[in-house]
């Protein structure tokens, strides 16, 4: 049964590729021909590896607009803590590609946040790499306070996911390439929270540590570019 299911899943993916080649690609052939020569994305989009989060669908952007970095829990280790794929992607996006914004996007029902809140931490012992990785989000858990097993519900997961986004933005600021770009006023950092069930995206305000609507975020950005 498992083998049959795996084959069916793979066949479905291959059918999708067929549709892309015969229907989708021809409609945007000029775009792909341009992209074949190089990329110049405006945004580094850091989000969770969760299969339910689709950055290009949420932002309604075409290929080439987003440089996407995905991992468990949309985590950005502080510079020097875990130099590797995340830090190199950030450095490349900022210095080589010259992105003008970095988005860190958390989401509802996040398995990584559930793992952090689980009253039985021994469950993570079977996944030592995940357990080690999630230490980069522990400070967010401290922000929302001590929780007992009865508190671990959707609201707690959401609260932790939001605080985790803010924590990872603070970690971003420790990366030399990001710090330099911020000092030169050529980079904006922003945190988002995506509710899978409703489709709502909210922006996390760093100062108040609360969420604001997309309309409010747009208004703030519009006001900041208006001469005093």
Buried (B, 14 or more C-beta within 10 A) or exposed (E): EEEEEEEEEEEEEEEEEEEEEEEEEEEEEEEBEEBEEEEEBBBBBBBBEBEEBEBEEBBEBEEBBBBBBBBBBBBBBBBEBBEEEBBEBBBBBBBEBEBBEBBBBBBBBBBBBBBBBEEEEEEBEEEEEBBEBBEBBEBBBEBBEEBEEEBBEEEBBBBBBBBBBBBBBEBBEBBBBBBEBBEEEEBBBBBBBBEEEEEEBBBBBBEEEEBBEEEEBEEEEEEEEEEE
